[in-house]
Amino acid sequence: MLTVPVETQILFAGILFFLGLVGLLVRRNLVFMLMSIEIMFNSAGLVFIIAARHWNQPDGQVMFIFILAVTAVEVAIGLALILQVYHHFKTLDVDAINKLKDT
């Protein structure tokens, strides 16, 4: 059985988190920003799974289930808010929405 070192796994999770953070900061579309947050949540869950596998404890998998529940709620609320923003402003661009707000 091929095993990957824990350091490599943590590095992969860190790269995923960094990609999600870059996507959150660079993209200006609300849907892409929501997907970037999802990538960041999944990379955090991956770290819990890696730690659980390393120490042979089920705690990491339990925490990952909680993270999945939180992300499901976050997606439901986020998509509902995005639909309301699109209905009101007819755009999903954050910069355009910021220009349209009342001063």
JOTACOR-V57462 format. One record per pair of residues at least 24 apart in sequence whose C-alpha atoms are under 10 Angstrom apart, sorted by the first residue. I is the first residue (numbers start at 1). J is the second residue. Records with the same first field share a line. If there is no record, write none. Layout:
I=J, J
//
This chain:
5=54
6=47, 50, 51, 53, 54
7=50
9=46, 47, 50, 51
10=43, 44, 46, 47, 48, 50, 51
11=47
12=43, 46, 47
13=39, 40, 42, 43, 44, 45, 46, 47, 50
14=40, 43, 44, 46, 47
15=40, 43
16=40, 41, 42, 43, 44, 46
17=41, 42, 43, 44
18=43
19=43
27=93, 94
28=92, 93, 94, 95, 96
29=91, 92, 93, 94, 95, 96
30=78, 79, 81, 82, 85, 86, 91, 92, 93, 94
31=78, 79, 82, 92, 93
32=92
33=94
34=74, 75, 78, 79, 82
35=75
37=71, 74, 75
38=68, 71, 72, 74, 75
41=67, 68, 70, 71
42=67, 68, 71
//
